[in-house]
């Protein structure tokens, strides 16, 4: 199980924002291009960073919609 390949987080919604972050999976352009040559430890690090970015984007979007004052 430890040698199992880490699956790509790509959801086929590829579009980069102004900071070269994919709005679909949350990876940076550099992380996307390095994915195929990264080992599983590096891929796990990329997945963690992408998840943080997606959460920050969701939090920012939610806070824009809730500020009514």
Predicted model as a PDB file, atoms N, CA, C, CB and O in Angstrom, pLDDT in the B-factor column:
MODEL        1                                                                  
ATOM      1  N   UNK A   1       0.822  -1.193   0.000  1.00 48.00           N  
ATOM      2  CA  UNK A   1       0.000   0.000   0.000  1.00 48.00           C  
ATOM      3  C   UNK A   1       0.867   1.259   0.000  1.00 48.00           C  
ATOM      4  CB  UNK A   1      -0.936  -0.003   1.205  1.00 48.00           C  
ATOM      5  O   UNK A   1       0.478   2.277  -0.572  1.00 48.00           O  
ATOM      6  N   UNK A   2       2.040   1.196   0.638  1.00 60.00           N  
ATOM      7  CA  UNK A   2       2.908   2.362   0.697  1.00 60.00           C  
ATOM      8  C   UNK A   2       3.462   2.746  -0.669  1.00 60.00           C  
ATOM      9  CB  UNK A   2       4.042   2.107   1.651  1.00 60.00           C  
ATOM     10  O   UNK A   2       3.788   3.911  -0.897  1.00 60.00           O  
ATOM     11  N   UNK A   3       3.571   1.798  -1.564  1.00 75.00           N  
ATOM     12  CA  UNK A   3       4.117   2.063  -2.891  1.00 75.00           C  
ATOM     13  C   UNK A   3       3.051   2.465  -3.892  1.00 75.00           C  
ATOM     14  CB  UNK A   3       4.847   0.853  -3.396  1.00 75.00           C  
ATOM     15  O   UNK A   3       3.358   2.694  -5.062  1.00 75.00           O  
ATOM     16  N   UNK A   4       1.808   2.555  -3.453  1.00 89.00           N  
ATOM     17  CA  UNK A   4       0.720   2.916  -4.353  1.00 89.00           C  
ATOM     18  C   UNK A   4       0.884   4.362  -4.805  1.00 89.00           C  
ATOM     19  CB  UNK A   4      -0.650   2.712  -3.668  1.00 89.00           C  
ATOM     20  O   UNK A   4       1.163   5.250  -3.999  1.00 89.00           O  
ATOM     21  N   UNK A   5       0.708   4.583  -6.086  1.00 93.00           N  
ATOM     22  CA  UNK A   5       0.864   5.909  -6.668  1.00 93.00           C  
ATOM     23  C   UNK A   5      -0.213   6.860  -6.151  1.00 93.00           C  
ATOM     24  CB  UNK A   5       0.812   5.829  -8.197  1.00 93.00           C  
ATOM     25  O   UNK A   5      -1.381   6.485  -6.052  1.00 93.00           O  
ATOM     26  N   UNK A   6       0.179   8.082  -5.823  1.00 96.00           N  
ATOM     27  CA  UNK A   6      -0.752   9.110  -5.366  1.00 96.00           C  
ATOM     28  C   UNK A   6      -1.501   9.636  -6.588  1.00 96.00           C  
ATOM     29  CB  UNK A   6      -0.005  10.273  -4.610  1.00 96.00           C  
ATOM     30  O   UNK A   6      -0.885  10.031  -7.578  1.00 96.00           O  
ATOM     31  N   UNK A   7      -2.817   9.638  -6.514  1.00 96.00           N  
ATOM     32  CA  UNK A   7      -3.644  10.072  -7.644  1.00 96.00           C  
ATOM     33  C   UNK A   7      -3.594  11.581  -7.821  1.00 96.00           C  
ATOM     34  CB  UNK A   7      -5.089   9.620  -7.451  1.00 96.00           C  
ATOM     35  O   UNK A   7      -3.511  12.335  -6.852  1.00 96.00           O  
ATOM     36  N   UNK A   8      -3.645  11.995  -9.050  1.00 96.00           N  
ATOM     37  CA  UNK A   8      -3.661  13.420  -9.373  1.00 96.00           C  
ATOM     38  C   UNK A   8      -4.964  14.051  -8.887  1.00 96.00           C  
ATOM     39  CB  UNK A   8      -3.488  13.639 -10.897  1.00 96.00           C  
ATOM     40  O   UNK A   8      -6.025  13.435  -8.995  1.00 96.00           O  
ATOM     41  N   UNK A   9      -4.897  15.272  -8.353  1.00 96.00           N  
ATOM     42  CA  UNK A   9      -6.106  15.953  -7.909  1.00 96.00           C  
ATOM     43  C   UNK A   9      -6.852  16.657  -9.042  1.00 96.00           C  
ATOM     44  CB  UNK A   9      -5.757  16.950  -6.846  1.00 96.00           C  
ATOM     45  O   UNK A   9      -7.864  17.316  -8.800  1.00 96.00           O  
ATOM     46  N   UNK A  10      -6.369  16.525 -10.256  1.00 96.00           N  
ATOM     47  CA  UNK A  10      -6.967  17.217 -11.400  1.00 96.00           C  
ATOM     48  C   UNK A  10      -8.434  16.815 -11.553  1.00 96.00           C  
ATOM     49  CB  UNK A  10      -6.184  16.902 -12.697  1.00 96.00           C  
ATOM     50  O   UNK A  10      -8.771  15.632 -11.568  1.00 96.00           O  
ATOM     51  N   UNK A  11      -9.303  17.835 -11.668  1.00 95.00           N  
ATOM     52  CA  UNK A  11     -10.737  17.585 -11.871  1.00 95.00           C  
ATOM     53  C   UNK A  11     -11.184  18.072 -13.250  1.00 95.00           C  
ATOM     54  CB  UNK A  11     -11.569  18.278 -10.768  1.00 95.00           C  
ATOM     55  O   UNK A  11     -12.377  18.219 -13.514  1.00 95.00           O  
ATOM     56  N   UNK A  12     -10.214  18.317 -14.113  1.00 95.00           N  
ATOM     57  CA  UNK A  12     -10.471  18.743 -15.499  1.00 95.00           C  
ATOM     58  C   UNK A  12     -11.227  20.067 -15.568  1.00 95.00           C  
ATOM     59  CB  UNK A  12     -11.259  17.669 -16.239  1.00 95.00           C  
ATOM     60  O   UNK A  12     -12.056  20.283 -16.452  1.00 95.00           O  
ATOM     61  N   UNK A  13     -10.922  20.945 -14.613  1.00 92.00           N  
ATOM     62  CA  UNK A  13     -11.472  22.304 -14.609  1.00 92.00           C  
ATOM     63  C   UNK A  13     -10.274  23.249 -14.605  1.00 92.00           C  
ATOM     64  CB  UNK A  13     -12.432  22.562 -13.357  1.00 92.00           C  
ATOM     65  O   UNK A  13     -10.146  24.111 -13.736  1.00 92.00           O  
ATOM     66  N   UNK A  14      -9.407  23.071 -15.586  1.00 92.00           N  
ATOM     67  CA  UNK A  14      -8.117  23.746 -15.620  1.00 92.00           C  
ATOM     68  C   UNK A  14      -8.244  25.185 -16.116  1.00 92.00           C  
ATOM     69  CB  UNK A  14      -7.150  22.977 -16.503  1.00 92.00           C  
ATOM     70  O   UNK A  14      -8.552  25.449 -17.278  1.00 92.00           O  
ATOM     71  N   UNK A  15      -7.997  26.085 -15.198  1.00 96.00           N  
ATOM     72  CA  UNK A  15      -7.992  27.507 -15.518  1.00 96.00           C  
ATOM     73  C   UNK A  15      -7.144  28.180 -14.445  1.00 96.00           C  
ATOM     74  CB  UNK A  15      -9.462  28.112 -15.579  1.00 96.00           C  
ATOM     75  O   UNK A  15      -7.423  28.044 -13.254  1.00 96.00           O  
ATOM     76  N   UNK A  16      -6.117  28.899 -14.861  1.00 97.00           N  
ATOM     77  CA  UNK A  16      -5.222  29.531 -13.905  1.00 97.00           C  
ATOM     78  C   UNK A  16      -5.717  30.928 -13.557  1.00 97.00           C  
ATOM     79  CB  UNK A  16      -3.796  29.593 -14.461  1.00 97.00           C  
ATOM     80  O   UNK A  16      -6.182  31.671 -14.422  1.00 97.00           O  
ATOM     81  N   UNK A  17      -5.610  31.275 -12.273  1.00 96.00           N  
ATOM     82  CA  UNK A  17      -5.984  32.617 -11.843  1.00 96.00           C  
ATOM     83  C   UNK A  17      -4.791  33.562 -12.048  1.00 96.00           C  
ATOM     84  CB  UNK A  17      -6.445  32.615 -10.350  1.00 96.00           C  
ATOM     85  O   UNK A  17      -3.796  33.186 -12.668  1.00 96.00           O  
ATOM     86  N   UNK A  18      -4.897  34.771 -11.530  1.00 96.00           N  
ATOM     87  CA  UNK A  18      -3.838  35.771 -11.702  1.00 96.00           C  
ATOM     88  C   UNK A  18      -2.527  35.389 -11.029  1.00 96.00           C  
ATOM     89  CB  UNK A  18      -4.301  37.093 -11.163  1.00 96.00           C  
ATOM     90  O   UNK A  18      -1.476  35.942 -11.355  1.00 96.00           O  
ATOM     91  N   UNK A  19      -2.581  34.452 -10.096  1.00 96.00           N  
ATOM     92  CA  UNK A  19      -1.377  34.005  -9.387  1.00 96.00           C  
ATOM     93  C   UNK A  19      -0.887  32.651  -9.893  1.00 96.00           C  
ATOM     94  CB  UNK A  19      -1.649  33.926  -7.887  1.00 96.00           C  
ATOM     95  O   UNK A  19      -0.080  31.994  -9.235  1.00 96.00           O  
ATOM     96  N   UNK A  20      -1.376  32.232 -11.063  1.00 97.00           N  
ATOM     97  CA  UNK A  20      -1.028  30.943 -11.670  1.00 97.00           C  
ATOM     98  C   UNK A  20      -1.380  29.763 -10.778  1.00 97.00           C  
ATOM     99  CB  UNK A  20       0.447  30.905 -11.993  1.00 97.00           C  
ATOM    100  O   UNK A  20      -0.624  28.797 -10.678  1.00 97.00           O  
ATOM    101  N   UNK A  21      -2.545  29.853 -10.127  1.00 97.00           N  
ATOM    102  CA  UNK A  21      -3.095  28.759  -9.337  1.00 97.00           C  
ATOM    103  C   UNK A  21      -4.323  28.234 -10.082  1.00 97.00           C  
ATOM    104  CB  UNK A  21      -3.459  29.226  -7.871  1.00 97.00           C  
ATOM    105  O   UNK A  21      -5.186  29.011 -10.492  1.00 97.00           O  
ATOM    106  N   UNK A  22      -4.397  26.926 -10.253  1.00 98.00           N  
ATOM    107  CA  UNK A  22      -5.534  26.325 -10.945  1.00 98.00           C  
ATOM    108  C   UNK A  22      -6.793  26.466 -10.088  1.00 98.00           C  
ATOM    109  CB  UNK A  22      -5.256  24.832 -11.268  1.00 98.00           C  
ATOM    110  O   UNK A  22      -6.801  26.083  -8.918  1.00 98.00           O  
ATOM    111  N   UNK A  23      -7.853  27.017 -10.675  1.00 95.00           N  
ATOM    112  CA  UNK A  23      -9.099  27.186  -9.925  1.00 95.00           C  
ATOM    113  C   UNK A  23      -9.811  25.854  -9.704  1.00 95.00           C  
ATOM    114  CB  UNK A  23     -10.026  28.153 -10.655  1.00 95.00           C  
ATOM    115  O   UNK A  23     -10.711  25.770  -8.868  1.00 95.00           O  
ATOM    116  N   UNK A  24      -9.427  24.826 -10.432  1.00 95.00           N  
ATOM    117  CA  UNK A  24     -10.035  23.513 -10.262  1.00 95.00           C  
ATOM    118  C   UNK A  24      -9.418  22.712  -9.136  1.00 95.00           C  
ATOM    119  CB  UNK A  24      -9.932  22.740 -11.530  1.00 95.00           C  
ATOM    120  O   UNK A  24     -10.112  22.314  -8.200  1.00 95.00           O  
ATOM    121  N   UNK A  25      -8.112  22.469  -9.218  1.00 97.00           N  
ATOM    122  CA  UNK A  25      -7.461  21.587  -8.238  1.00 97.00           C  
ATOM    123  C   UNK A  25      -6.680  22.333  -7.162  1.00 97.00           C  
ATOM    124  CB  UNK A  25      -6.534  20.644  -8.948  1.00 97.00           C  
ATOM    125  O   UNK A  25      -6.347  21.746  -6.132  1.00 97.00           O  
ATOM    126  N   UNK A  26      -6.384  23.601  -7.373  1.00 98.00           N  
ATOM    127  CA  UNK A  26      -5.672  24.382  -6.373  1.00 98.00           C  
ATOM    128  C   UNK A  26      -4.160  24.309  -6.456  1.00 98.00           C  
ATOM    129  CB  UNK A  26      -6.089  23.949  -5.041  1.00 98.00           C  
ATOM    130  O   UNK A  26      -3.469  24.907  -5.631  1.00 98.00           O  
ATOM    131  N   UNK A  27      -3.630  23.584  -7.442  1.00 98.00           N  
ATOM    132  CA  UNK A  27      -2.177  23.491  -7.573  1.00 98.00           C  
ATOM    133  C   UNK A  27      -1.636  24.710  -8.319  1.00 98.00           C  
ATOM    134  CB  UNK A  27      -1.779  22.190  -8.306  1.00 98.00           C  
ATOM    135  O   UNK A  27      -2.323  25.321  -9.137  1.00 98.00           O  
ATOM    136  N   UNK A  28      -0.380  25.041  -8.008  1.00 98.00           N  
ATOM    137  CA  UNK A  28       0.293  26.103  -8.747  1.00 98.00           C  
ATOM    138  C   UNK A  28       0.737  25.547 -10.102  1.00 98.00           C  
ATOM    139  CB  UNK A  28       1.513  26.667  -7.941  1.00 98.00           C  
ATOM    140  O   UNK A  28       0.784  24.333 -10.302  1.00 98.00           O  
ATOM    141  N   UNK A  29       1.054  26.437 -11.009  1.00 98.00           N  
ATOM    142  CA  UNK A  29       1.526  25.999 -12.315  1.00 98.00           C  
ATOM    143  C   UNK A  29       2.775  25.131 -12.173  1.00 98.00           C  
ATOM    144  CB  UNK A  29       1.814  27.208 -13.214  1.00 98.00           C  
ATOM    145  O   UNK A  29       2.908  24.118 -12.859  1.00 98.00           O  
ATOM    146  N   UNK A  30       3.681  25.523 -11.293  1.00 98.00           N  
ATOM    147  CA  UNK A  30       4.889  24.725 -11.060  1.00 98.00           C  
ATOM    148  C   UNK A  30       4.576  23.342 -10.527  1.00 98.00           C  
ATOM    149  CB  UNK A  30       5.804  25.437 -10.097  1.00 98.00           C  
ATOM    150  O   UNK A  30       5.197  22.359 -10.933  1.00 98.00           O  
ATOM    151  N   UNK A  31       3.609  23.260  -9.615  1.00 98.00           N  
ATOM    152  CA  UNK A  31       3.224  21.961  -9.053  1.00 98.00           C  
ATOM    153  C   UNK A  31       2.584  21.072 -10.112  1.00 98.00           C  
ATOM    154  CB  UNK A  31       2.260  22.151  -7.876  1.00 98.00           C  
ATOM    155  O   UNK A  31       2.803  19.861 -10.130  1.00 98.00           O  
ATOM    156  N   UNK A  32       1.798  21.671 -10.987  1.00 98.00           N  
ATOM    157  CA  UNK A  32       1.165  20.900 -12.062  1.00 98.00           C  
ATOM    158  C   UNK A  32       2.232  20.324 -12.984  1.00 98.00           C  
ATOM    159  CB  UNK A  32       0.175  21.783 -12.867  1.00 98.00           C  
ATOM    160  O   UNK A  32       2.179  19.148 -13.344  1.00 98.00           O  
ATOM    161  N   UNK A  33       3.193  21.147 -13.362  1.00 97.00           N  
ATOM    162  CA  UNK A  33       4.214  20.668 -14.299  1.00 97.00           C  
ATOM    163  C   UNK A  33       5.175  19.681 -13.658  1.00 97.00           C  
ATOM    164  CB  UNK A  33       4.993  21.835 -14.860  1.00 97.00           C  
ATOM    165  O   UNK A  33       5.737  18.836 -14.354  1.00 97.00           O  
ATOM    166  N   UNK A  34       5.380  19.767 -12.330  1.00 98.00           N  
ATOM    167  CA  UNK A  34       6.270  18.830 -11.628  1.00 98.00           C  
ATOM    168  C   UNK A  34       5.590  17.527 -11.238  1.00 98.00           C  
ATOM    169  CB  UNK A  34       6.823  19.483 -10.392  1.00 98.00           C  
ATOM    170  O   UNK A  34       6.272  16.566 -10.880  1.00 98.00           O  
ATOM    171  N   UNK A  35       4.270  17.469 -11.300  1.00 98.00           N  
ATOM    172  CA  UNK A  35       3.529  16.328 -10.766  1.00 98.00           C  
ATOM    173  C   UNK A  35       4.044  14.993 -11.311  1.00 98.00           C  
ATOM    174  CB  UNK A  35       2.052  16.477 -11.089  1.00 98.00           C  
ATOM    175  O   UNK A  35       4.285  14.063 -10.540  1.00 98.00           O  
ATOM    176  N   UNK A  36       4.209  14.895 -12.606  1.00 96.00           N  
ATOM    177  CA  UNK A  36       4.555  13.598 -13.207  1.00 96.00           C  
ATOM    178  C   UNK A  36       5.949  13.112 -12.815  1.00 96.00           C  
ATOM    179  CB  UNK A  36       4.465  13.692 -14.716  1.00 96.00           C  
ATOM    180  O   UNK A  36       6.229  11.918 -12.923  1.00 96.00           O  
ATOM    181  N   UNK A  37       6.825  14.002 -12.365  1.00 97.00           N  
ATOM    182  CA  UNK A  37       8.167  13.582 -11.971  1.00 97.00           C  
ATOM    183  C   UNK A  37       8.359  13.579 -10.449  1.00 97.00           C  
ATOM    184  CB  UNK A  37       9.198  14.492 -12.614  1.00 97.00           C  
ATOM    185  O   UNK A  37       9.446  13.265  -9.964  1.00 97.00           O  
ATOM    186  N   UNK A  38       7.314  13.926  -9.699  1.00 98.00           N  
ATOM    187  CA  UNK A  38       7.398  13.964  -8.240  1.00 98.00           C  
ATOM    188  C   UNK A  38       7.214  12.576  -7.646  1.00 98.00           C  
ATOM    189  CB  UNK A  38       6.352  14.920  -7.668  1.00 98.00           C  
ATOM    190  O   UNK A  38       6.487  11.745  -8.190  1.00 98.00           O  
ATOM    191  N   UNK A  39       7.889  12.335  -6.514  1.00 97.00           N  
ATOM    192  CA  UNK A  39       7.660  11.078  -5.810  1.00 97.00           C  
ATOM    193  C   UNK A  39       6.418  11.234  -4.919  1.00 97.00           C  
ATOM    194  CB  UNK A  39       8.919  10.670  -4.961  1.00 97.00           C  
ATOM    195  O   UNK A  39       5.846  12.321  -4.836  1.00 97.00           O  
ATOM    196  N   UNK A  40       6.011  10.163  -4.263  1.00 97.00           N  
ATOM    197  CA  UNK A  40       4.772  10.191  -3.479  1.00 97.00           C  
ATOM    198  C   UNK A  40       4.820  11.183  -2.315  1.00 97.00           C  
ATOM    199  CB  UNK A  40       4.478   8.809  -2.946  1.00 97.00           C  
ATOM    200  O   UNK A  40       3.802  11.792  -1.987  1.00 97.00           O  
ATOM    201  N   UNK A  41       5.973  11.351  -1.696  1.00 97.00           N  
ATOM    202  CA  UNK A  41       6.100  12.309  -0.598  1.00 97.00           C  
ATOM    203  C   UNK A  41       5.884  13.730  -1.126  1.00 97.00           C  
ATOM    204  CB  UNK A  41       7.493  12.185   0.086  1.00 97.00           C  
ATOM    205  O   UNK A  41       5.163  14.524  -0.522  1.00 97.00           O  
ATOM    206  N   UNK A  42       6.508  14.033  -2.238  1.00 98.00           N  
ATOM    207  CA  UNK A  42       6.338  15.360  -2.851  1.00 98.00           C  
ATOM    208  C   UNK A  42       4.890  15.571  -3.279  1.00 98.00           C  
ATOM    209  CB  UNK A  42       7.280  15.526  -4.066  1.00 98.00           C  
ATOM    210  O   UNK A  42       4.348  16.665  -3.117  1.00 98.00           O  
ATOM    211  N   UNK A  43       4.265  14.539  -3.821  1.00 98.00           N  
ATOM    212  CA  UNK A  43       2.866  14.646  -4.239  1.00 98.00           C  
ATOM    213  C   UNK A  43       1.953  14.904  -3.044  1.00 98.00           C  
ATOM    214  CB  UNK A  43       2.427  13.371  -4.969  1.00 98.00           C  
ATOM    215  O   UNK A  43       1.011  15.689  -3.146  1.00 98.00           O  
ATOM    216  N   UNK A  44       2.220  14.258  -1.926  1.00 98.00           N  
ATOM    217  CA  UNK A  44       1.419  14.501  -0.725  1.00 98.00           C  
ATOM    218  C   UNK A  44       1.575  15.948  -0.261  1.00 98.00           C  
ATOM    219  CB  UNK A  44       1.828  13.530   0.405  1.00 98.00           C  
ATOM    220  O   UNK A  44       0.600  16.569   0.164  1.00 98.00           O  
ATOM    221  N   UNK A  45       2.783  16.488  -0.338  1.00 98.00           N  
ATOM    222  CA  UNK A  45       3.026  17.878   0.020  1.00 98.00           C  
ATOM    223  C   UNK A  45       2.243  18.808  -0.910  1.00 98.00           C  
ATOM    224  CB  UNK A  45       4.534  18.197  -0.040  1.00 98.00           C  
ATOM    225  O   UNK A  45       1.628  19.774  -0.457  1.00 98.00           O  
ATOM    226  N   UNK A  46       2.269  18.511  -2.211  1.00 98.00           N  
ATOM    227  CA  UNK A  46       1.528  19.303  -3.195  1.00 98.00           C  
ATOM    228  C   UNK A  46       0.028  19.244  -2.896  1.00 98.00           C  
ATOM    229  CB  UNK A  46       1.814  18.796  -4.633  1.00 98.00           C  
ATOM    230  O   UNK A  46      -0.659  20.264  -2.941  1.00 98.00           O  
ATOM    231  N   UNK A  47      -0.474  18.046  -2.592  1.00 98.00           N  
ATOM    232  CA  UNK A  47      -1.898  17.897  -2.271  1.00 98.00           C  
ATOM    233  C   UNK A  47      -2.284  18.726  -1.054  1.00 98.00           C  
ATOM    234  CB  UNK A  47      -2.237  16.426  -2.024  1.00 98.00           C  
ATOM    235  O   UNK A  47      -3.347  19.347  -1.041  1.00 98.00           O  
ATOM    236  N   UNK A  48      -1.437  18.744  -0.038  1.00 98.00           N  
ATOM    237  CA  UNK A  48      -1.713  19.523   1.173  1.00 98.00           C  
ATOM    238  C   UNK A  48      -1.745  21.019   0.862  1.00 98.00           C  
ATOM    239  CB  UNK A  48      -0.657  19.230   2.254  1.00 98.00           C  
ATOM    240  O   UNK A  48      -2.638  21.736   1.314  1.00 98.00           O  
ATOM    241  N   UNK A  49      -0.773  21.474   0.095  1.00 98.00           N  
ATOM    242  CA  UNK A  49      -0.719  22.888  -0.265  1.00 98.00           C  
ATOM    243  C   UNK A  49      -1.928  23.284  -1.107  1.00 98.00           C  
ATOM    244  CB  UNK A  49       0.576  23.197  -1.022  1.00 98.00           C  
ATOM    245  O   UNK A  49      -2.498  24.359  -0.915  1.00 98.00           O  
ATOM    246  N   UNK A  50      -2.317  22.419  -2.037  1.00 98.00           N  
ATOM    247  CA  UNK A  50      -3.468  22.694  -2.890  1.00 98.00           C  
ATOM    248  C   UNK A  50      -4.757  22.743  -2.072  1.00 98.00           C  
ATOM    249  CB  UNK A  50      -3.580  21.635  -3.991  1.00 98.00           C  
ATOM    250  O   UNK A  50      -5.618  23.588  -2.317  1.00 98.00           O  
ATOM    251  N   UNK A  51      -4.889  21.845  -1.106  1.00 98.00           N  
ATOM    252  CA  UNK A  51      -6.084  21.827  -0.250  1.00 98.00           C  
ATOM    253  C   UNK A  51      -6.173  23.117   0.564  1.00 98.00           C  
ATOM    254  CB  UNK A  51      -6.062  20.597   0.695  1.00 98.00           C  
ATOM    255  O   UNK A  51      -7.255  23.681   0.726  1.00 98.00           O  
ATOM    256  N   UNK A  52      -5.028  23.583   1.075  1.00 98.00           N  
ATOM    257  CA  UNK A  52      -5.022  24.858   1.818  1.00 98.00           C  
ATOM    258  C   UNK A  52      -5.457  26.005   0.920  1.00 98.00           C  
ATOM    259  CB  UNK A  52      -3.619  25.147   2.396  1.00 98.00           C  
ATOM    260  O   UNK A  52      -6.236  26.861   1.339  1.00 98.00           O  
ATOM    261  N   UNK A  53      -4.961  26.028  -0.308  1.00 97.00           N  
ATOM    262  CA  UNK A  53      -5.335  27.096  -1.242  1.00 97.00           C  
ATOM    263  C   UNK A  53      -6.826  27.056  -1.572  1.00 97.00           C  
ATOM    264  CB  UNK A  53      -4.513  26.985  -2.529  1.00 97.00           C  
ATOM    265  O   UNK A  53      -7.487  28.094  -1.615  1.00 97.00           O  
ATOM    266  N   UNK A  54      -7.346  25.860  -1.803  1.00 96.00           N  
ATOM    267  CA  UNK A  54      -8.781  25.746  -2.104  1.00 96.00           C  
ATOM    268  C   UNK A  54      -9.615  26.219  -0.921  1.00 96.00           C  
ATOM    269  CB  UNK A  54      -9.150  24.288  -2.464  1.00 96.00           C  
ATOM    270  O   UNK A  54     -10.637  26.879  -1.107  1.00 96.00           O  
ATOM    271  N   UNK A  55      -9.186  25.887   0.298  1.00 96.00           N  
ATOM    272  CA  UNK A  55      -9.914  26.314   1.485  1.00 96.00           C  
ATOM    273  C   UNK A  55      -9.863  27.834   1.640  1.00 96.00           C  
ATOM    274  CB  UNK A  55      -9.342  25.633   2.734  1.00 96.00           C  
ATOM    275  O   UNK A  55     -10.876  28.460   1.952  1.00 96.00           O  
ATOM    276  N   UNK A  56      -8.702  28.422   1.425  1.00 95.00           N  
ATOM    277  CA  UNK A  56      -8.576  29.878   1.498  1.00 95.00           C  
ATOM    278  C   UNK A  56      -9.466  30.554   0.467  1.00 95.00           C  
ATOM    279  CB  UNK A  56      -7.120  30.302   1.291  1.00 95.00           C  
ATOM    280  O   UNK A  56     -10.100  31.569   0.758  1.00 95.00           O  
ATOM    281  N   UNK A  57      -9.514  29.990  -0.746  1.00 94.00           N  
ATOM    282  CA  UNK A  57     -10.366  30.555  -1.803  1.00 94.00           C  
ATOM    283  C   UNK A  57     -11.842  30.456  -1.403  1.00 94.00           C  
ATOM    284  CB  UNK A  57     -10.123  29.820  -3.155  1.00 94.00           C  
ATOM    285  O   UNK A  57     -12.605  31.403  -1.598  1.00 94.00           O  
ATOM    286  N   UNK A  58     -12.239  29.316  -0.848  1.00 94.00           N  
ATOM    287  CA  UNK A  58     -13.635  29.129  -0.421  1.00 94.00           C  
ATOM    288  C   UNK A  58     -13.977  30.071   0.728  1.00 94.00           C  
ATOM    289  CB  UNK A  58     -13.883  27.663   0.004  1.00 94.00           C  
ATOM    290  O   UNK A  58     -15.059  30.657   0.743  1.00 94.00           O  
ATOM    291  N   UNK A  59     -13.069  30.223   1.690  1.00 95.00           N  
ATOM    292  CA  UNK A  59     -13.291  31.120   2.811  1.00 95.00           C  
ATOM    293  C   UNK A  59     -13.438  32.562   2.323  1.00 95.00           C  
ATOM    294  CB  UNK A  59     -12.142  31.008   3.822  1.00 95.00           C  
ATOM    295  O   UNK A  59     -14.319  33.286   2.787  1.00 95.00           O  
ATOM    296  N   UNK A  60     -12.590  32.978   1.401  1.00 93.00           N  
ATOM    297  CA  UNK A  60     -12.652  34.337   0.866  1.00 93.00           C  
ATOM    298  C   UNK A  60     -13.964  34.553   0.122  1.00 93.00           C  
ATOM    299  CB  UNK A  60     -11.457  34.609  -0.067  1.00 93.00           C  
ATOM    300  O   UNK A  60     -14.589  35.607   0.240  1.00 93.00           O  
ATOM    301  N   UNK A  61     -14.369  33.562  -0.635  1.00 90.00           N  
ATOM    302  CA  UNK A  61     -15.629  33.669  -1.386  1.00 90.00           C  
ATOM    303  C   UNK A  61     -16.814  33.756  -0.426  1.00 90.00           C  
ATOM    304  CB  UNK A  61     -15.801  32.459  -2.341  1.00 90.00           C  
ATOM    305  O   UNK A  61     -17.729  34.552  -0.640  1.00 90.00           O  
ATOM    306  N   UNK A  62     -16.800  32.944   0.626  1.00 93.00           N  
ATOM    307  CA  UNK A  62     -17.886  32.947   1.610  1.00 93.00           C  
ATOM    308  C   UNK A  62     -17.936  34.250   2.379  1.00 93.00           C  
ATOM    309  CB  UNK A  62     -17.730  31.787   2.576  1.00 93.00           C  
ATOM    310  O   UNK A  62     -19.022  34.752   2.670  1.00 93.00           O  
ATOM    311  N   UNK A  63     -16.777  34.813   2.716  1.00 92.00           N  
ATOM    312  CA  UNK A  63     -16.779  36.060   3.485  1.00 92.00           C  
ATOM    313  C   UNK A  63     -17.256  37.231   2.638  1.00 92.00           C  
ATOM    314  CB  UNK A  63     -15.383  36.350   4.035  1.00 92.00           C  
ATOM    315  O   UNK A  63     -17.800  38.192   3.181  1.00 92.00           O  
ATOM    316  N   UNK A  64     -17.069  37.179   1.337  1.00 88.00           N  
ATOM    317  CA  UNK A  64     -17.578  38.230   0.446  1.00 88.00           C  
ATOM    318  C   UNK A  64     -19.086  38.181   0.387  1.00 88.00           C  
ATOM    319  CB  UNK A  64     -16.990  38.088  -0.968  1.00 88.00           C  
ATOM    320  O   UNK A  64     -19.739  39.219   0.280  1.00 88.00           O  
ATOM    321  N   UNK A  65     -19.640  37.005   0.455  1.00 76.00           N  
ATOM    322  CA  UNK A  65     -21.101  36.852   0.358  1.00 76.00           C  
ATOM    323  C   UNK A  65     -21.826  37.103   1.644  1.00 76.00           C  
ATOM    324  CB  UNK A  65     -21.438  35.495  -0.115  1.00 76.00           C  
ATOM    325  O   UNK A  65     -23.045  37.270   1.632  1.00 76.00           O  
ATOM    326  N   UNK A  66     -21.117  37.137   2.773  1.00 67.00           N  
ATOM    327  CA  UNK A  66     -21.798  37.300   4.071  1.00 67.00           C  
ATOM    328  C   UNK A  66     -21.651  38.682   4.668  1.00 67.00           C  
ATOM    329  CB  UNK A  66     -21.277  36.297   5.047  1.00 67.00           C  
ATOM    330  O   UNK A  66     -22.258  38.967   5.700  1.00 67.00           O  
ATOM    331  N   UNK A  67     -20.863  39.549   4.054  1.00 56.00           N  
ATOM    332  CA  UNK A  67     -20.689  40.888   4.617  1.00 56.00           C  
ATOM    333  C   UNK A  67     -21.793  41.810   4.121  1.00 56.00           C  
ATOM    334  CB  UNK A  67     -19.303  41.462   4.250  1.00 56.00           C  
ATOM    335  O   UNK A  67     -21.687  42.416   3.054  1.00 56.00           O  
ATOM    336  N   UNK A  68     -22.858  41.905   4.918  1.00 54.00           N  
ATOM    337  CA  UNK A  68     -24.006  42.708   4.511  1.00 54.00           C  
ATOM    338  C   UNK A  68     -24.030  44.087   5.162  1.00 54.00           C  
ATOM    339  CB  UNK A  68     -25.277  41.978   4.839  1.00 54.00           C  
ATOM    340  O   UNK A  68     -24.908  44.895   4.859  1.00 54.00           O  
ATOM    341  N   UNK A  69     -23.085  44.365   6.047  1.00 52.00           N  
ATOM    342  CA  UNK A  69     -23.042  45.672   6.693  1.00 52.00           C  
ATOM    343  C   UNK A  69     -22.007  46.553   6.096  1.00 52.00           C  
ATOM    344  CB  UNK A  69     -22.790  45.533   8.149  1.00 52.00           C  
ATOM    345  O   UNK A  69     -21.842  47.693   6.529  1.00 52.00           O  
TER     346      UNK A  69                                                      
ENDMDL                                                                          
END                                                                             
